[in-house]
Amino acid sequence: MTLPTLGQMLLGTEGLALLRRAFSADEAGRAARVAEIRDLVGRLDEPELAAPLAAPEYDLTDGYGLWSETYDQPLRLFPVEEPTVRRLLEDLPKGQVLDAACGTGRHAAWLAARGHEVLGVDASAAMLAKARAKLPDCRFEQGELGRLPLPDQSVDAVVCALALVHVPDLRPVFAEFARVVRPGGQVVVSDVHPFLIRLGWQAQFRTATGGAGFMRLNAHLPSDYAAAALAAGLQVAGYYEPQLTLESAVTVAREKLPDANEAAWVGLPGVIVWHLTRPGPA
């Protein structure tokens, strides 16, 4: 597969910015976008703009193995996602919580500090090694989201953050969440918003040596999450769509075309967050 060029990505950002301002009163902004588009089109053959992006694609095993070295550095969607997820969990009674697809233990550390007994599960051995080193008093196991290594009704709550974009079918995963959570328990799921994925966002990362890479994401519609959750017997208690901020709108256009980058991305829904419950006894 041939990767897009920098010039193509910059043109896409300009086009999105122009569309978002199409029926606004910002005539000057539209004129600026058109001027930059004309300039870019005239320079697409320049070596910098014509070169494919230097970010090879990785599968999940190799990708997360490389990403584990830098994953604890600030990532663009963490500040967008965390306030909503943690608001939903802050009043959770102390108990046993599964951090599914826990990565290096970002949410596990926060939950453990609040007195919860945390079990983290992740498919990446490299990510789990980082989590175990940070949280030696927590339990971490390697496993798949569709086959969680837990007994039925064994936890009081489940949190799964920014991970279901990596699975092609949501139904087995939500069935597992419903299986392991106790009646009356809660499930909080966050994910990359499908708007962004359909506009070209992927799981892009930097390696410890300064290189770059990406893993391809699945753009599940909100209705896909709802259907999978309801089919598993879970109930929807809330649904939230935190928006991209100027700080989180990190793309290849951010430095080269800052005005267009801001106009294109800031304010779009960046994350979806689902608050689900498993019904208790009648």
C-alpha positions as CSV (number, residue, x, y, z in Angstrom):
1,M,0.0,0.0,0.0
2,T,1.3,3.4,-0.9
3,L,1.1,5.9,1.9
4,P,-0.3,9.4,1.2
5,T,2.2,12.2,0.7
6,L,2.6,15.2,2.9
7,G,1.1,17.4,0.2
8,Q,-2.0,15.3,0.0
9,M,-2.5,15.4,3.8
10,L,-2.1,19.1,3.9
11,L,-4.6,19.6,1.0
12,G,-7.1,17.4,2.9
13,T,-6.8,19.6,6.0
14,E,-7.3,22.7,3.9
15,G,-10.4,21.2,2.3
16,L,-11.9,20.1,5.6
17,A,-11.3,23.6,7.0
18,L,-12.9,25.2,4.0
19,L,-16.0,23.0,4.2
20,R,-16.4,23.7,7.9
21,R,-16.4,27.4,7.2
22,A,-18.6,27.2,4.1
23,F,-21.7,28.8,5.5
24,S,-20.1,30.8,8.3
25,A,-19.5,34.6,8.3
26,D,-15.7,34.0,8.2
27,E,-15.1,35.2,4.6
28,A,-11.5,36.0,5.4
29,G,-10.9,32.5,6.7
30,R,-12.4,31.0,3.5
31,A,-10.3,33.3,1.3
32,A,-7.2,32.3,3.3
33,R,-7.9,28.6,2.8
34,V,-8.4,29.0,-1.0
35,A,-5.1,31.0,-1.2
36,E,-3.2,28.2,0.7
37,I,-4.8,25.5,-1.5
38,R,-3.7,27.3,-4.7
39,D,-0.2,27.6,-3.3
40,L,-0.1,23.9,-2.3
41,V,-1.4,22.7,-5.6
42,G,1.4,24.6,-7.3
43,R,4.0,23.0,-5.1
44,L,2.9,19.4,-4.9
45,D,5.9,18.2,-6.9
46,E,8.4,19.6,-4.5
47,P,10.4,16.8,-2.8
48,E,9.1,17.5,0.7
49,L,5.4,17.6,-0.3
50,A,5.7,14.7,-2.8
51,A,7.4,12.2,-0.4
52,P,5.1,9.6,1.2
53,L,4.8,10.0,4.9
54,A,7.6,8.2,6.7
55,A,5.3,6.2,9.1
56,P,5.1,2.5,8.3
57,E,2.1,0.5,9.2
58,Y,2.4,-2.2,12.0
59,D,0.2,-5.0,13.2
60,L,-1.0,-4.7,16.8
61,T,1.7,-7.0,18.3
62,D,4.7,-5.2,16.7
63,G,3.0,-1.7,16.9
64,Y,2.3,-1.8,20.6
65,G,5.7,-3.4,21.3
66,L,7.3,-0.3,19.8
67,W,4.8,2.1,21.2
68,S,5.2,0.8,24.8
69,E,8.5,2.6,25.1
70,T,6.9,6.0,24.6
71,Y,3.2,5.4,25.5
72,D,3.5,7.2,28.9
73,Q,4.4,10.4,27.2
74,P,1.5,12.9,26.7
75,L,-0.8,11.6,23.9
76,R,-3.2,13.8,22.0
77,L,-6.5,12.2,23.0
78,F,-5.7,11.5,26.7
79,P,-6.6,15.0,27.9
80,V,-9.8,14.9,25.9
81,E,-10.8,11.4,27.2
82,E,-9.8,11.4,30.8
83,P,-12.1,14.0,32.4
84,T,-15.2,12.3,31.2
85,V,-14.1,8.8,32.0
86,R,-12.9,9.7,35.5
87,R,-16.0,11.7,36.2
88,L,-18.0,8.6,35.6
89,L,-15.8,6.5,37.8
90,E,-15.1,8.9,40.7
91,D,-18.1,7.9,42.7
92,L,-17.7,4.2,42.1
93,P,-17.8,2.4,45.5
94,K,-14.5,0.7,46.3
95,G,-14.4,-2.7,44.8
96,Q,-12.9,-4.9,42.1
97,V,-12.4,-3.2,38.7
98,L,-11.2,-4.6,35.4
99,D,-9.1,-2.3,33.3
100,A,-9.6,-4.1,29.9
101,A,-6.9,-3.3,27.4
102,C,-5.0,-1.6,30.2
103,G,-1.9,-0.7,28.3
104,T,0.8,0.7,30.6
105,G,-1.8,1.2,33.4
106,R,-3.0,4.7,32.9
107,H,-6.4,4.2,34.3
108,A,-5.3,1.3,36.6
109,A,-3.0,3.7,38.5
110,W,-5.8,6.2,39.0
111,L,-8.2,3.5,40.2
112,A,-5.7,1.9,42.5
113,A,-5.0,5.3,44.1
114,R,-8.7,5.6,44.9
115,G,-8.7,2.3,46.8
116,H,-9.9,-0.1,44.1
117,E,-8.6,-3.6,43.6
118,V,-7.5,-3.5,40.0
119,L,-7.0,-6.3,37.5
120,G,-5.5,-5.2,34.2
121,V,-5.7,-7.3,31.0
122,D,-3.9,-6.5,27.8
123,A,-2.9,-8.4,24.7
124,S,0.6,-6.8,24.6
125,A,3.3,-8.3,26.7
126,A,5.4,-5.2,26.3
127,M,2.6,-2.9,27.6
128,L,2.0,-5.2,30.5
129,A,5.7,-5.2,31.5
130,K,5.4,-1.4,31.8
131,A,2.2,-1.6,33.8
132,R,3.6,-4.2,36.2
133,A,6.7,-2.1,36.9
134,K,4.6,0.9,37.7
135,L,2.0,-0.9,39.8
136,P,3.5,-3.9,41.5
137,D,0.6,-4.3,43.9
138,C,-1.9,-4.6,41.0
139,R,-2.6,-7.8,39.1
140,F,-2.0,-7.9,35.4
141,E,-2.7,-10.7,32.9
142,Q,-2.2,-11.2,29.2
143,G,-5.4,-11.8,27.4
144,E,-7.7,-10.9,24.5
145,L,-10.8,-8.6,24.9
146,G,-13.0,-11.3,23.3
147,R,-11.8,-14.0,25.7
148,L,-11.1,-12.3,29.1
149,P,-9.2,-14.5,31.6
150,L,-11.8,-13.9,34.4
151,P,-14.6,-15.9,35.9
152,D,-18.3,-14.9,35.4
153,Q,-19.5,-12.0,37.6
154,S,-16.1,-11.5,39.1
155,V,-15.7,-7.7,39.0
156,D,-17.8,-4.7,40.1
157,A,-16.9,-2.5,37.2
158,V,-15.1,-2.5,33.8
159,V,-13.2,0.3,32.2
160,C,-11.9,-0.1,28.6
161,A,-10.2,3.0,27.1
162,L,-9.4,3.8,23.5
163,A,-9.1,0.2,22.5
164,L,-12.2,-1.1,20.7
165,V,-11.1,0.6,17.5
166,H,-8.6,-2.3,17.2
167,V,-11.3,-5.0,17.1
168,P,-13.3,-5.7,13.9
169,D,-16.4,-6.9,15.8
170,L,-17.7,-5.3,19.0
171,R,-20.2,-7.9,19.9
172,P,-17.9,-10.6,21.4
173,V,-16.2,-7.9,23.5
174,F,-19.3,-6.4,25.0
175,A,-20.6,-9.9,25.6
176,E,-17.4,-10.5,27.7
177,F,-17.8,-7.3,29.6
178,A,-21.4,-8.3,30.5
179,R,-20.2,-11.8,31.5
180,V,-17.5,-10.7,33.9
181,V,-19.3,-7.7,35.6
182,R,-21.6,-8.4,38.5
183,P,-25.3,-7.5,38.4
184,G,-25.7,-3.8,39.2
185,G,-22.1,-3.2,38.0
186,Q,-20.9,-0.5,35.6
187,V,-19.0,-0.5,32.3
188,V,-17.3,2.6,31.0
189,V,-15.9,2.4,27.5
190,S,-14.1,5.2,25.7
191,D,-12.9,5.1,22.1
192,V,-11.6,7.2,19.2
193,H,-14.6,8.9,17.6
194,P,-15.5,7.4,14.2
195,F,-15.6,10.9,12.8
196,L,-11.9,11.2,13.1
197,I,-11.2,7.7,11.8
198,R,-13.3,8.3,8.7
199,L,-11.4,11.5,8.2
200,G,-8.1,9.6,8.1
201,W,-6.9,9.4,11.7
202,Q,-5.0,6.3,12.7
203,A,-3.2,5.1,15.8
204,Q,0.0,7.1,15.1
205,F,3.0,6.8,17.5
206,R,6.6,7.7,18.0
207,T,9.2,5.1,18.8
208,A,12.0,5.4,21.4
209,T,14.5,6.0,18.6
210,G,12.6,9.0,17.2
211,G,10.9,7.0,14.4
212,A,7.2,6.9,13.7
213,G,4.5,4.3,12.8
214,F,0.8,3.7,12.8
215,M,-1.8,1.0,13.3
216,R,-5.0,1.0,11.3
217,L,-8.2,1.6,13.2
218,N,-11.8,0.4,12.7
219,A,-14.4,3.1,12.5
220,H,-17.3,1.7,14.5
221,L,-20.4,3.9,14.3
222,P,-22.1,4.9,17.6
223,S,-25.0,2.6,16.6
224,D,-22.5,-0.3,16.5
225,Y,-21.5,0.2,20.1
226,A,-25.1,0.6,21.2
227,A,-26.3,-2.5,19.4
228,A,-23.4,-4.6,20.8
229,A,-24.0,-3.4,24.3
230,L,-27.8,-3.9,24.2
231,A,-27.3,-7.4,22.7
232,A,-25.1,-8.3,25.6
233,G,-27.8,-7.3,28.1
234,L,-26.2,-4.0,29.1
235,Q,-28.1,-0.8,29.5
236,V,-27.0,2.7,28.3
237,A,-26.8,5.1,31.3
238,G,-25.0,7.8,29.3
239,Y,-23.2,8.7,26.1
240,Y,-20.7,11.6,25.7
241,E,-18.6,13.1,22.8
242,P,-15.8,15.2,24.1
243,Q,-14.4,17.6,21.4
244,L,-10.9,18.1,20.1
245,T,-9.1,21.1,21.6
246,L,-6.4,23.1,20.0
247,E,-3.8,21.2,22.0
248,S,-5.2,17.8,21.0
249,A,-5.6,18.6,17.3
250,V,-2.1,17.2,16.5
251,T,-1.8,16.4,12.8
252,V,0.9,16.8,10.1
253,A,-0.6,20.2,9.3
254,R,-0.3,21.6,12.8
255,E,3.1,23.3,12.3
256,K,3.0,23.9,8.6
257,L,-0.6,25.3,8.4
258,P,-1.7,26.2,11.9
259,D,-4.7,28.2,10.9
260,A,-6.1,25.6,8.6
261,N,-5.4,22.8,11.1
262,E,-7.3,24.7,13.8
263,A,-10.2,25.4,11.5
264,A,-10.4,21.8,10.3
265,W,-10.1,19.9,13.5
266,V,-10.8,21.9,16.7
267,G,-14.4,21.3,17.9
268,L,-14.9,18.0,16.1
269,P,-15.9,15.1,18.4
270,G,-12.6,13.4,19.3
271,V,-13.7,10.7,21.7
272,I,-16.9,8.7,22.4
273,V,-17.5,7.6,26.0
274,W,-20.2,5.1,26.9
275,H,-21.5,4.6,30.4
276,L,-23.3,1.2,30.7
277,T,-24.8,-0.8,33.5
278,R,-25.6,-4.5,34.0
279,P,-29.1,-4.7,35.4
280,G,-29.3,-6.0,39.0
281,P,-31.9,-8.3,40.5
282,A,-35.5,-7.2,40.0
